[in-house]
Amino acid sequence: MKITGFELFQVPPRWLFLKIETDEGLIGWGEPVVEGRARTVQVAVKELMELLKGKNPLLIEDHWNMMYRGGFYRGGPILMSAIAGIDQALWDIKGKYYNAPIHELMGGACRNSIQVYSWVGGDRPNETAEAAKKAVDAGFKAIKMNGVEELHYIDSFAKIEATLERVQEVRSAVGNHVGIGIDFHGRVHKPMTKVLAKELEPFKPMFIEEPVLSENIEALREITQITSIPIATGERMYSRWDYKSVLASGYVDIIQPDLSHAGGITETKKILSMAEAYDIAAAPHCPLGPIALAACLQVDATCHNAVIQEQSLGIHYNEGSDLLDYLVNPDVFAYKQGYVKIPNGPGLGIEINESHVRKMAEKGHNWHNPIWRHEDGSIAEW
């Protein structure tokens, strides 16, 4: 079997799909995208696919190493996201070739379902309590919210109080036993993170996410001394080498590699296995589309330390096109009592509605994240 061609589809709300074709009629789907840089990733995918045309798609480990190690300059969000989508599509082909779900080819499943959480609120969190109550009423046992808006290195305690008030409203709305993930989104610098982490403890969050940017990971040493809240990070880390020092530091409780950014199924499986050796949990990042989620679930199935899965149904980014719209059978992601079953169909276990993909690709998108500024005019972290 040989790879004969590929197509890329830039589809709403902010996704990029990849279809890889073979001479035996088998096709594979991947989701290589950096949110806000879809066109840039397209170019990287095209460059890498030049190296794969005519090759046997089943030799995934060799192809991964060729794409990664064959470039003198490597790593980073663009290149690793391009590799990730290609890797997902190759695994999809391999599963279909052997008529088995990907997890069956990776040692078999250690679970048949995994807990999922629901996003509530928006970039500037509002009506979070009402949205959280609706999610819990729908069966979710955990939610995640943006905790803050823009914060300067040192900022007004009024902004801290606003965050505490929002979290209090959510906790009151959902009760004491629903998990609340609070995403700092890398918007908070170390001085204010120390204040927030301490003040949030009474609300017993499930975790705080990206309390500082991943490039400031050394700051977690001080933060872990202040709070017992589990610390989650990793959506902006792209390989096992990025994770190496983080795992060894002992400052992180939950890692969040993204299957569309961190080298795909092949690499993320290795990252989660590395984390298990440090007794660290995993909650893969996935505010993206159905292909990325299916890839996450295949890896979750094989990793004992995978504890909860992000998914994008109803997220504020998905207005107009949502998670299930591109699937022939949306029931494959039916959420029941806060859990989703691991797909057991061949490959990724989903069937993409290609005619809908083509229709929506004509519409396309030009999504970019907003640019925020502080009151003094300086750029703020989004």
LOVEXTOR-646484 format. One record per residue: z, x negated, y negated of N, C-alpha, C in turn. Coordinates in pm, whole numbers, padded with zeros to 5 digits, always signed. Example, Ala and Ser with C-alpha at 12.3 -4.5 7.8 and 13.67 -1.06 7.14 Angstrom:
+00780-01319+00569+00780-01230+00450+00780-01320+00330
+00708-01285+00225+00714-01367+00106+00787-01290-00003
***
This chain:
+00000-00085+00120+00000+00000+00000+00000-00088-00125
-00076-00048-00225-00087-00124-00348-00071-00034-00471
-00019-00093-00577-00012-00025-00706-00151-00026-00768
-00199+00092-00807-00334+00101-00862-00337+00134-01011
-00233+00193-01063-00235+00229-01205-00104+00290-01249
-00098+00324-01376+00022+00384-01433-00014+00461-01559
+00075+00554-01597+00062+00627-01722+00198+00637-01788
+00197+00644-01920+00319+00661-01999+00309+00789-02080
+00421+00862-02088+00424+00990-02157+00544+00992-02251
+00517+00998-02381+00623+01006-02481+00647+01154-02509
+00760+01205-02459+00782+01350-02460+00909+01385-02535
+00913+01505-02597+01034+01550-02666+01147+01573-02566
+01273+01556-02611+01313+01536-02750+01304+01391-02798
+01324+01292-02704+01321+01152-02749+01301+01059-02630
+01227+01105-02529+01217+01037-02401+01081+00972-02380
+01076+00881-02284+00951+00818-02241+00951+00818-02089
+00848+00878-02029+00834+00884-01884+00722+00790-01840
+00740+00731-01723+00642+00641-01662+00602+00696-01526
+00474+00701-01499+00422+00740-01368+00344+00622-01310
+00385+00575-01193+00314+00467-01124+00240+00525-01004
+00114+00487-00989+00028+00539-00883-00002+00431-00779
-00029+00474-00655-00063+00382-00546-00191+00427-00477
-00250+00336-00397-00374+00368-00327-00353+00461-00208
-00228+00491-00174-00199+00586-00066-00161+00724-00119
-00175+00741-00249-00149+00871-00308-00004+00896-00345
+00086+00805-00310+00226+00820-00349+00242+00781-00496
+00324+00857-00568+00352+00825-00708+00502+00815-00728
+00541+00738-00827+00681+00725-00862+00701+00747-01010
+00818+00804-01046+00850+00832-01185+00969+00749-01230
+00960+00700-01353+01070+00627-01415+01087+00670-01559
+01198+00631-01618+01229+00669-01757+01268+00543-01835
+01168+00466-01881+01196+00345-01957+01197+00374-02106
+01312+00378-02167+01314+00413-02309+01436+00352-02377
+01419+00312-02499+01532+00288-02589+01524+00396-02695
+01629+00473-02708+01628+00582-02803+01598+00530-02944
+01489+00580-03000+01446+00534-03133+01347+00420-03129
+01319+00367-03009+01223+00256-02995+01127+00284-02880
+01087+00409-02862+01002+00446-02748+00869+00374-02750
+00806+00364-02865+00675+00299-02871+00687+00149-02842
+00795+00089-02885+00815-00054-02859+00830-00079-02709
+00906+00007-02642+00924-00009-02497+00792+00016-02425
+00710+00107-02475+00579+00129-02412+00500+00000-02402
+00499-00078-02507+00423-00204-02507+00479-00299-02402
+00612-00307-02393+00674-00395-02294+00640-00351-02152
+00640-00219-02127+00604-00168-01995+00460-00206-01961
+00370-00190-02056+00230-00225-02032+00214-00372-01999
+00286-00458-02067+00278-00602-02038+00328-00633-01898
+00438-00571-01859+00494-00597-01726+00406-00538-01616
+00349-00422-01640+00267-00359-01537+00140-00437-01509
+00095-00519-01604-00020-00607-01577+00009-00699-01459
+00136-00737-01444+00176-00829-01338+00190-00759-01203
+00200-00626-01203+00226-00552-01080+00102-00487-01021
-00005-00476-01095-00124-00409-01045-00177-00483-00922
-00199-00406-00816-00248-00464-00691-00138-00512-00597
-00014-00505-00642+00099-00552-00560+00154-00439-00473
+00224-00476-00366+00291-00382-00278+00415-00327-00350
+00423-00198-00377+00535-00144-00454+00668-00150-00380
+00666-00172-00249+00789-00170-00171+00873-00296-00188
+00816-00401-00243+00888-00529-00256+00968-00531-00386
+01063-00441-00397+01129-00415-00526+01211-00534-00572
+01289-00595-00485+01373-00707-00527+01288-00822-00581
+01177-00849-00516+01089-00956-00564+01026-00918-00697
+00982-00794-00710+00922-00751-00837+01024-00758-00950
+01150-00718-00921+01252-00722-01024+01272-00866-01073
+01285-00957-00981+01305-01098-01018+01184-01155-01091
+01065-01113-01051+00945-01160-01120+00944-01110-01264
+00976-00981-01284+00974-00927-01420+01082-00991-01505
+01200-01018-01447+01310-01074-01525+01297-01226-01540
+01286-01295-01428+01287-01442-01430+01151-01501-01465
+01046-01419-01457+00913-01469-01489+00890-01485-01637
+00981-01431-01718+00972-01449-01863+01073-01551-01909
+01031-01648-01986+01124-01751-02035+01232-01687-02122
+01193-01589-02205+01289-01513-02285+01315-01381-02213
+01441-01351-02193+01476-01237-02107+01597-01165-02160
+01623-01047-02103+01739-00968-02143+01711-00883-02266
+01815-00817-02313+01804-00734-02433+01756-00593-02401
+01771-00502-02496+01743-00361-02469+01597-00330-02438
+01502-00395-02507+01362-00359-02489+01312-00403-02352
+01327-00531-02321+01276-00582-02194+01349-00521-02075
+01481-00507-02085+01556-00454-01971+01530-00305-01952
+01501-00232-02059+01465-00091-02044+01327-00075-01982
+01236-00163-02019+01103-00160-01955+01115-00188-01805
+01193-00290-01770+01217-00320-01629+01284-00202-01559
+01379-00139-01629+01455-00029-01569+01364+00086-01527
+01274+00128-01616+01186+00240-01583+01091+00207-01470
+01039+00086-01471+00950+00043-01362+01026+00041-01230
+01147-00014-01233+01230-00022-01114+01259+00118-01058
+01293+00213-01144+01318+00351-01099+01194+00407-01029
+01077+00386-01088+00954+00439-01030+00923+00374-00895
+00948+00244-00883+00923+00176-00755+01016+00229-00647
+01143+00252-00682+01236+00310-00585+01193+00451-00547
+01141+00528-00642+01094+00663-00613+00980+00658-00511
+00888+00565-00530+00779+00547-00434+00833+00507-00297
+00926+00415-00295+00979+00366-00167+01049+00478-00090
+01127+00558-00161+01192+00670-00095+01092+00769-00038
+00985+00797-00113+00883+00889-00064+00808+00828+00054
+00789+00697+00053+00720+00629+00163+00799+00644+00294
+00930+00631+00285+01015+00643+00404+01071+00784+00422
+01030+00877+00333+01076+01016+00339+01228+01024+00341
+01290+00952+00247+01436+00946+00241+01480+00934+00096
+01597+00987+00064+01651+00963-00071+01681+00815-00090
+01677+00771-00213+01699+00629-00242+01833+00583-00189
+01937+00665-00202+02070+00621-00157+02072+00591-00007
+01986+00658+00070+01980+00632+00214+01926+00491+00241
+01840+00443+00151+01781+00309+00165+01871+00200+00109
+01983+00240+00045+02075+00144-00016+02209+00140+00057
+02207+00182+00183+02329+00176+00262+02389+00311+00294
+02333+00415+00233+02384+00549+00258+02488+00592+00156
+02509+00721+00149+02600+00778+00048+02745+00768+00093
+02833+00742-00004+02977+00746+00022+03039+00871-00038
+02956+00958-00097+03001+01087-00151+02883+01182-00151
+02910+01312-00152+02801+01409-00157+02787+01476-00293
+02882+01448-00384+02874+01501-00520+02956+01412-00612
+02940+01435-00741+03019+01358-00838+03051+01447-00957
+03167+01425-01017+03204+01501-01135+03114+01465-01252
+03083+01563-01336+03004+01541-01457+03084+01591-01576
+03050+01540-01694+03113+01592-01815+03008+01643-01910
+03053+01728-02002+02964+01791-02098+02991+01737-02237
+02884+01706-02312+02897+01667-02453+02930+01790-02538
+03017+01773-02635+03045+01881-02730+03039+01824-02871
+02999+01909-02966+02989+01865-03104+02863+01783-03126
+02849+01728-03243+02730+01651-03276+02763+01512-03324
+02667+01448-03391+02689+01315-03447+02808+01315-03542
+02809+01414-03630+02926+01436-03716+03000+01554-03654
+03102+01525-03575+03159+01628-03488+03209+01749-03566
+03158+01866-03525+03203+01991-03586+03201+02099-03479
+03284+02198-03495+03296+02308-03400+03320+02256-03258
+03389+02144-03248+03411+02082-03117+03504+02165-03030
+03604+02226-03089+03698+02305-03009+03629+02425-02945
+03547+02493-03022+03475+02610-02970+03379+02567-02858
+03306+02457-02882+03211+02408-02782+03284+02361-02656
+03398+02296-02673+03475+02250-02559+03523+02366-02474
+03567+02474-02539+03613+02592-02465+03497+02653-02387
+03378+02659-02445+03262+02712-02375+03228+02626-02253
+03238+02493-02266+03209+02404-02154+03307+02426-02040
+03433+02439-02075+03535+02461-01972+03514+02598-01907
+03481+02698-01985+03452+02831-01929+03332+02827-01835
+03240+02733-01860+03122+02718-01774+03153+02638-01647
+03275+02586-01636+03314+02518-01514+03339+02369-01527
+03306+02311-01643+03328+02168-01660+03477+02137-01667
+03516+02027-01605+03655+01984-01606+03677+01866-01700
+03570+01823-01765+03580+01711-01859+03472+01727-01965
+03504+01686-02088+03408+01689-02198+03416+01556-02273
+03313+01530-02354+03316+01411-02441+03271+01451-02579
+03332+01389-02679+03302+01421-02818+03296+01292-02899
+03215+01294-03005+03223+01187-03103+03356+01202-03178
+03431+01095-03185+03563+01103-03246+03563+01083-03395
+03468+01007-03446+03474+00968-03587+03336+00977-03651
+03336+00977-03781+03213+00956-03856+03212+00808-03898
+03148+00774-04010+03145+00634-04048+03284+00587-04094
+03319+00466-04055+03446+00407-04096+03421+00263-04139
+03474+00226-04254+03463+00088-04301+03565+00001-04227
+03558-00130-04248+03651-00222-04181+03796-00178-04203
+03826-00146-04327+03954-00085-04363+03920+00042-04439
+03973+00155-04393+03930+00281-04453+04051+00374-04472
+04024+00486-04532+04129+00581-04566+04193+00641-04442
+04325+00657-04446+04394+00722-04334+04357+00870-04326
+04299+00923-04430+04253+01063-04427+04147+01081-04318
+04065+00980-04297+03963+00989-04193+04027+00985-04054
+04133+00908-04040+04208+00907-03914+04268+01045-03889
+04325+01102-03993+04386+01234-03979+04283+01340-03941
+04162+01326-03995+04056+01422-03961+04021+01413-03812
+04016+01290-03760+03989+01272-03617+04101+01331-03532
+04224+01302-03570+04338+01354-03495+04339+01506-03495
+04304+01565-03607+04301+01711-03616+04196+01769-03522
+04076+01705-03517+03970+01754-03427+04013+01744-03282
+04071+01631-03245+04113+01612-03106+04224+01710-03070
+04317+01732-03163+04423+01830-03140+04366+01969-03117
+04266+02007-03195+04204+02138-03178+04138+02150-03041
+04070+02042-02998+04006+02044-02865+04111+02054-02756
+04215+01973-02765+04321+01975-02663+04385+02114-02656
+04409+02174-02769+04469+02308-02771+04374+02411-02709
+04243+02392-02730+04145+02488-02681+04127+02481-02530
+04137+02361-02472+04105+02344-02330+04228+02327-02241
+04344+02306-02302+04465+02287-02222+04490+02141-02189
+04597+02117-02114+04643+01980-02092+04570+01904-01982
+04495+01975-01898+04444+01910-01778+04293+01894-01774
+04227+01918-01884+04084+01891-01897+04067+01752-01956
+03979+01673-01895+03955+01538-01946+03881+01540-02078
+03928+01459-02174+03861+01447-02304+03823+01301-02325
+03695+01274-02323+03645+01142-02360+03618+01139-02509
+03666+01036-02578+03647+01025-02723+03560+00904-02751
+03440+00929-02798+03342+00823-02820+03357+00770-02963
+03396+00643-02975+03400+00577-03106+03260+00534-03149
+03166+00525-03052+03024+00500-03080+03001+00365-03149
+03096+00273-03136+03083+00146-03205+03092+00157-03356
+03137+00274-03405+03143+00297-03550+03269+00238-03612
+03362+00197-03529+03494+00159-03578+03514+00008-03562
+03563-00056-03665+03593-00199-03658+03737-00220-03613
+03766-00342-03571+03894-00370-03506+04017-00320-03583
+04027-00342-03713+04150-00297-03782+04176-00148-03769
+04071-00066-03781+04088+00078-03773+04098+00126-03628
+04035+00053-03536+04047+00088-03394+04191+00079-03349
+04261-00023-03396+04402-00037-03356+04485+00082-03403
+04455+00130-03522+04527+00247-03574+04492+00371-03492
+04361+00394-03471+04318+00513-03400+04370+00516-03256
+04360+00405-03186+04401+00401-03045+04548+00441-03030
+04629+00392-03122+04772+00424-03116+04798+00570-03148
+04729+00622-03248+04753+00759-03293+04700+00862-03193
+04599+00825-03114+04539+00921-03021+04618+00936-02891
+04709+00846-02864+04780+00848-02736+04846+00982-02702
+04909+01052-02796+04975+01178-02759+04882+01284-02700
+04750+01272-02726+04656+01372-02677+04605+01340-02537
+04647+01224-02483+04615+01184-02345+04465+01192-02316
+04383+01118-02391+04239+01118-02364+04208+01063-02225
+04097+01108-02169+04046+01055-02044+04006+00908-02062
+03944+00879-02178+03911+00742-02217+03870+00742-02363
+03873+00622-02424+03805+00602-02551+03687+00511-02524
+03572+00547-02581+03447+00479-02549+03399+00394-02666
+03352+00274-02633+03306+00179-02734+03400+00174-02854
+03528+00143-02830+03621+00136-02943+03582+00028-03043
+03511-00074-02996+03446-00171-03084+03308-00198-03027
+03221-00254-03107+03088-00291-03059+03099-00393-02947
+03001-00391-02857+03006-00481-02743+03001-00628-02785
+02944-00657-02902+02943-00797-02948+03079-00842-03000
+03169-00747-03016+03306-00779-03059+03407-00755-02946
+03363-00777-02824+03442-00738-02708+03575-00810-02701
+03585-00927-02763+03712-01002-02761+03823-00926-02832
+03786-00832-02920+03886-00753-02992+03964-00661-02899
+03908-00634-02780+03978-00545-02687+04109-00605-02638
+04124-00736-02648+04250-00799-02606+04367-00741-02686
+04349-00731-02818+04455-00674-02903+04470-00524-02880
+04359-00456-02860+04364-00310-02847+04435-00270-02719
+04411-00340-02611+04477-00306-02484+04627-00330-02491
+04671-00414-02582+04815-00436-02597+04882-00323-02674
+04801-00242-02742+04854-00134-02826+04857-00001-02751
+04759+00021-02661+04743+00154-02603+04730+00148-02452
+04770+00258-02388+04751+00274-02244+04631+00362-02213
+04560+00410-02316+04441+00491-02294+04334+00406-02225
+04273+00454-02117+04164+00378-02054+04051+00349-02152
+03999+00228-02146+03894+00184-02237+03763+00176-02162
+03660+00243-02217+03527+00245-02157+03428+00178-02251
+03335+00104-02192+03231+00040-02273+03117-00003-02182
+03004-00041-02244+02898-00100-02165+02760-00041-02181
+02743+00067-02260+02610+00123-02272+02514+00029-02344
+02569-00068-02420+02484-00166-02487+02499-00303-02423
+02513-00304-02291+02506-00426-02211+02396-00404-02109
+02315-00505-02083+02187-00481-02019+02165-00553-01886
+02263-00631-01842+02246-00702-01716+02381-00744-01661
+02383-00790-01536+02509-00838-01477+02562-00959-01553
+02474-01033-01617+02519-01150-01694+02590-01106-01823
+02545-00995-01883+02616-00940-01998+02755-00893-01958
+02768-00842-01837+02895-00786-01791+02992-00890-01738
+02944-01007-01708+03025-01106-01636+03157-01135-01706
+03154-01170-01832+03277-01205-01904+03362-01082-01932
+03297-00966-01951+03371-00842-01977+03455-00804-01856
+03398-00813-01739+03471-00777-01617+03586-00874-01593
+03562-01001-01618+03665-01101-01594+03777-01096-01697
+03752-01034-01813+03851-01035-01920+03973-00950-01887
+03954-00845-01808+04064-00755-01778+04093-00653-01888
+04007-00642-01989+04032-00556-02103+03960-00422-02094
+03880-00401-01989+03799-00280-01976+03839-00207-01849
+03848-00073-01858+03887+00008-01743+03771+00083-01681
+03671+00115-01762+03555+00192-01716+03430+00128-01774
+03333+00095-01689+03206+00043-01741+03102+00154-01741
+03007+00143-01837+02910+00250-01858+02767+00196-01871
+02719+00125-01770+02579+00080-01778+02484+00198-01778
+02372+00183-01844+02272+00289-01855+02157+00255-01760
+02124+00347-01671+02019+00323-01570+01881+00307-01633
+01862+00349-01758+01734+00329-01826+01735+00209-01919
+01848+00142-01930+01857+00024-02017+01898-00103-01941
+01978-00087-01838+02037-00203-01770+01963-00238-01642
+01830-00249-01652+01752-00301-01540+01727-00205-01427
+01765-00077-01443+01731+00021-01343+01828+00031-01228
+01780+00086-01118+01862+00108-00999+01905-00024-00938
+01813-00117-00927+01842-00247-00862+01956-00319-00933
+01949-00329-01064+02049-00406-01138+02180-00330-01153
+02173-00201-01178+02297-00126-01202+02381-00117-01076
+02317-00106-00960+02392-00110-00834+02473-00240-00825
+02415-00351-00865+02485-00480-00860+02598-00485-00962
+02575-00430-01079+02680-00429-01182+02800-00349-01135
+02776-00231-01078+02887-00149-01030+02962-00218-00916
+02890-00287-00830+02956-00359-00722+03041-00474-00775
+02993-00543-00878+03073-00646-00943+03202-00587-00999
+03191-00471-01064+03307-00407-01125+03410-00366-01020
+03363-00322-00906+03455-00279-00800+03547-00393-00758
+03494-00514-00760+03575-00629-00722+03689-00655-00820
+03677-00602-00942+03782-00614-01044+03865-00485-01056
+03845-00391-00965+03917-00262-00966+03888-00183-01092
+03763-00191-01137+03718-00123-01258+03629-00006-01219
+03651+00109-01282+03573+00230-01255+03439+00225-01327
+03350+00315-01285+03217+00323-01347+03185+00468-01381
+03128+00487-01500+03082+00618-01546+02949+00596-01616
+02838+00588-01541+02710+00550-01601+02671+00634-01722
+02621+00566-01821+02576+00627-01947+02444+00699-01921
+02430+00823-01969+02303+00894-01947+02288+01015-02038
+02266+00992-02170+02235+01104-02258+02084+01127-02265
+02013+01102-02153+01867+01099-02151+01812+01212-02065
+01696+01189-02002+01625+01293-01932+01653+01301-01784
+01577+01386-01713+01605+01414-01572+01578+01297-01479
+01485+01211-01513+01456+01096-01426+01571+00998-01432
+01621+00972-01553+01735+00882-01568+01857+00937-01495
+01881+01068-01505+01997+01127-01438+01983+01117-01287
+01864+01146-01236+01843+01134-01091+01868+00992-01044
+01824+00893-01121+01848+00753-01085+01997+00724-01083
+02070+00774-01184+02215+00756-01188+02280+00811-01061
+02242+00931-01023+02306+00996-00909+02279+00922-00779
+02162+00862-00767+02133+00784-00646+02225+00662-00637
+02252+00599-00751+02343+00484-00751+02487+00532-00734
+02525+00638-00804+02660+00694-00789+02693+00721-00643
+02593+00768-00570+02616+00805-00430+02662+00688-00346
+02623+00568-00385+02648+00450-00301+02763+00364-00350
+02825+00401-00463+02926+00313-00524+03062+00383-00525
+03160+00325-00457+03291+00384-00443+03362+00399-00577
+03333+00312-00673+03404+00314-00801+03336+00401-00907
+03229+00471-00871+03169+00567-00964+03259+00690-00970
+03308+00727-01089+03410+00832-01098+03361+00957-01169
+03269+00945-01262+03221+01060-01337+03086+01023-01397
+02998+01123-01415+02862+01098-01460+02832+01174-01589
+02783+01102-01689+02733+01166-01811+02601+01236-01781
+02576+01347-01849+02448+01419-01839+02423+01488-01971
+02298+01521-01999+02263+01559-02136+02238+01707-02158
+02263+01792-02058+02233+01934-02076+02307+01989-02197
+02231+02042-02293+02290+02103-02411+02336+02005-02517
+02311+01875-02499+02354+01777-02599+02278+01800-02729
+02337+01759-02840+02279+01790-02971+02143+01724-02994
+02110+01620-02917+01980+01555-02932+01866+01638-02872
+01898+01733-02784+01797+01795-02698+01740+01926-02752
+01752+01950-02880+01699+02075-02935+01548+02084-02913
+01504+02196-02853+01361+02217-02831+01316+02181-02692
+01372+02075-02633+01341+02035-02495+01470+01983-02434
+01508+02041-02321+01636+02004-02263+01616+01940-02126
+01726+01903-02065+01727+01823-01943+01643+01883-01830
+01649+02014-01812+01589+02077-01694+01444+02119-01716
+01394+02106-01839+01264+02164-01872+01147+02096-01801
+01166+01971-01758+01055+01896-01699+01057+01896-01546
+01143+01976-01486+01158+01980-01341+01091+02103-01281
+01029+02084-01165+00975+02198-01091+01089+02286-01043
+01196+02224-00994+01312+02298-00945+01437+02251-01018
+01475+02318-01125+01592+02276-01203+01723+02291-01126
+01723+02366-01017+01846+02386-00941+01896+02258-00876
+01814+02155-00873+01858+02028-00815+01977+01971-00891
+01990+02009-01019+02105+01967-01100+02198+02084-01130
+02219+02171-01033+02308+02284-01054+02452+02235-01058
+02519+02256-01172+02657+02213-01188+02751+02324-01141
+02841+02290-01051+02937+02388-00999+03076+02329-01002
+03167+02400-01071+03307+02359-01083+03321+02215-01133
+03229+02178-01224+03237+02047-01286+03175+01934-01206
+03106+01968-01098+03044+01866-01013+02895+01893-00998
+02819+01789-00962+02679+01804-00927+02657+01736-00792
+02577+01798-00707+02548+01739-00577+02451+01622-00593
+02462+01524-00505+02367+01413-00503+02235+01464-00447
+02121+01445-00516+01992+01491-00464+01957+01422-00333
+01912+01499-00236+01881+01445-00104+01733+01450-00069
+01649+01487-00166+01506+01485-00140+01453+01342-00139
+01329+01320-00098+01272+01186-00093+01271+01118-00230
+01295+00989-00230+01292+00914-00355+01406+00952-00446
+01375+00980-00571+01477+01021-00668+01535+01158-00637
+01465+01234-00554+01516+01365-00515+01482+01476-00612
+01391+01449-00705+01348+01551-00801+01196+01558-00800
+01142+01672-00843+00998+01688-00858+00967+01714-01004
+00894+01623-01064+00858+01636-01206+00742+01733-01221
+00752+01822-01318+00645+01916-01351+00543+01842-01438
+00445+01783-01371+00353+01695-01442+00269+01769-01545
+00231+01892-01517+00151+01965-01615+00231+01988-01744
+00361+02014-01730+00445+02032-01848+00463+01899-01921
+00477+01790-01846+00488+01658-01907+00366+01629-01992
+00247+01656-01936+00124+01628-02010+00113+01716-02135
+00152+01840-02120+00148+01932-02236+00239+01882-02347
+00362+01842-02310+00458+01801-02411+00426+01662-02466
+00358+01580-02387+00319+01447-02436+00217+01459-02549
+00138+01567-02549+00046+01589-02661+00122+01616-02789
+00237+01678-02776+00325+01702-02891+00396+01573-02929
+00448+01502-02828+00513+01373-02850+00641+01384-02933
+00685+01270-02983+00801+01267-03072+00801+01135-03147
+00873+01133-03254+00893+01009-03331+01040+01000-03369
+01126+01010-03266+01270+01017-03289+01327+00881-03331
+01408+00881-03435+01484+00763-03476+01625+00808-03511
+01722+00722-03481+01858+00760-03518+01873+00755-03670
+01965+00836-03723+01985+00838-03868+02041+00706-03919
+02017+00678-04044+02076+00561-04110+02191+00611-04196
+02308+00561-04166+02428+00602-04240+02470+00493-04337
+02531+00533-04448+02584+00440-04546+02726+00480-04585
+02806+00382-04617+02940+00408-04669+02931+00453-04815
+03044+00498-04866+03049+00544-05004+03007+00436-05104
+03025+00308-05065+02987+00198-05155+02841+00160-05143
+02766+00229-05058+02623+00202-05043+02588+00109-04930
+02688+00044-04869+02658-00050-04760+02628+00027-04631
+02552-00037-04543+02513+00025-04417+02635+00046-04327
+02642+00166-04270+02748+00199-04175+02692+00201-04033
+02779+00179-03936+02738+00190-03797+02714+00338-03764
+02604+00366-03693+02580+00502-03647+02624+00516-03502
***
